């Protein structure tokens, strides 16, 4: 993720053609390095006014969060979109929570569309304030999920990590819409799932990081014999308990491998493997590539 402020010093005012060539050159060079935003400051005359150009570029760069990734911002491009629509931060959070609780997917998504229409390409808000609002909405999703006893998904990540990985507002909004849609899908599936299967999956989601977790631990949790639990789980899901547990751990591992902050050795212990070599062999058997190869292919 890169942010770039651009200055062009010339003895005379550059033509629009020259500026376009510079934009094309920068976007071409940066396209090899991932996501970026470019801000061109005001055109000024004289080195004494350079700070004026810099300050205008900084303001533009602050607005870049609300535009799609790989956007080139100029004063003219901002003017094309005008000021914010005036929609306040009094977003009906309670209505959103109630829509989640009552399983009214259409209402929830309409409220989120209202948010998108207000903030997309806006110049009237601070990105930290918007991120705070979205944090609350993600938290509402998480709270409702727990209250509804919906098991955590293997690819779930923390709210802070989700927001941190979003370079722009469109990415942040899409992440919230995606998680909201998944919530309604899982809520529907959860009503059709046998209560004992739900208890087993929920127990695994809370204890998969324990390298001593066993089928006996799971069967004790649901007060059934080990042999019965194994047969029952296979008949209901088509998977053995060990297959489900391994798959759950591998999905969690893949999620962590996409984040360069975590060492592979640490990821091994985080997903319930005390032996790093065994983890590597299990991962390659399940995913077809080693953990390091998977990271190289999918690093965000």
Protein Blocks (a to p, Z undefined) as FASTA:
>chain_A
ZZdddddddfbdcdfklmmmmmmmmmmmmmmnopaddddddddehjklmmmmmmmmmmmm
mmmmmpcehiacdfklmmmnopaehiafkbcfklmmmmmmnopaklmmmmmmmmmmmmgo
pakbcfklmmmmmmmmmmmmmmmmmmnopacdfkbccfklmmmmpmbfklmmmmmmmmmm
mmmmmmmmmmmpcfklmmmmmmmmmmmmpmkbcfklmmmmnopafklmmmmmmmmnopaf
klmmmmmmmmmmmmmmmpmkbcfklmmmmnopablklmmmmmmmmnopafklmmmmmoZZ
